Amino acid sequence: MTQLEIKTNFHKLIDEIEDQNELTKLYEYFIALKQNFEKSGSDWWDELSEEQKRNFDIAIEQCNDPSKQISHEEVMRESKKWLKK
C-alpha cells in the first residue's frame, strides 16, 4: 500500500467515527504518539500502554463495522453542529 493510499484510508476511517468521545480519544492518542516519536525516534505502537492499544483496536473495529458507519455527509452535518458550539 502506498503512503497516499494509507493516508486516504486513514482519513476515511476517521470520517466514519461518529462518537465524539471516541474521536477525541483517538486524536489525543495520535498527538501523544507523535510527540513520543519525535522525542524518542522509536516505534509509536511500542510506546502505547496495553489499554491504549485495546482502545485503538476497538476504534478500528468500530470503523470496520458497517452498522456503526455513517455517511460522509452525516459526518459533515454533525461536525458543523459541533463547530457552532
Secondary structure, 3 states (H helix, E strand, C coil): CCHHHHHHHHHHHHHCCCCHHHHHHHHHHHHHHHHHHHHHCCCHHHHCCHHHHHHHHHHHHHHHCHHHCCCHHHHHHHHHHHHHC
